[in-house]
Amino acid sequence: MVERFDVRRNTLDTARAGAAVDGGLRSYMLKVYNYMASALLLTGMVALLTAQSETMMQAIFGTPLMWVVIFAPLVLVFALSAGVNRMRASTLQALFWVYAALVGLSIASIFAIYTGESVARVFFITAASFGALSLWGYTTKRDLTGFGSFLIMGLFGIIIASVVNIFLKSTGLQFAVSVLGVLIFAGLTAYDTQKIKEMYWHADGGEVATKKAVMGALSLYLDFLNMFLMLLRLFGERR
């Protein structure tokens, strides 16, 4: 009887621990998605408000300030990645919002290039695709580590091709980069979701958990944004 009681008690304790972990994981992932969605909303608002101001558009894209606006988000994202362990969670959060706002400034020109209807349509297509891919990455039992390494190599490839095409101005190369970019960022969405899920640890303190959530949101934000921009190049209707 004693042994049977111990087995039942251990089983009950394990079930309770598993439920606590599942609840904590859901809360953690919800925080990641909330950060990501808030950053996308901020980016969209800044981009739209900037595009509606002729003065702002001229000041940014009609002067050398354009290069500062374009490259500042890139510098900041590297600073976030490199300094995450030294920063406080509140500092990391603040820089994350600054980054999202800077990206909004840098992509404001899409509203001058593409019609508002096509921007909205491509956004909802991206949102639906992202949601399905992220859900698959969260639920799949398959280890995506090797797949992710391959995708990251492909990402470096399209970055190099994009830089080269600044000088070549080849429409064929741009089309190829856009198609490959959609596929790569679609795969990275699933890979990053699985990686973010695996980063969760129920014993993390509030500071560490917040840092993980912010950096996870940054990864998914970049996947969504880049997939959106690649799809916009392919399916957006130019003015």
Protein Blocks (a to p, Z undefined) as FASTA:
>chain_A
ZZmmmmmmmmmmmmmmmmmmmmmmmmmmmmmmmmmmmmmmmmmmmmmmmmmpmklmmmmm
mcfklmmmmmmmmmmmmmmmmmmmmpcfklmmmmmmmmmmmmmmmmmmmmmmpcfklmmm
mmmmmmmmmmmmmmmmmmpmbdfklmmmmmmmmmmmmmmmmmmmmmnopaklmmmmmmmm
mmmmmmmmmmmmmmmmmmpcfkbcfklmmmmmmmmmmmmmmmmmmmmmmmmmmmpccZZ
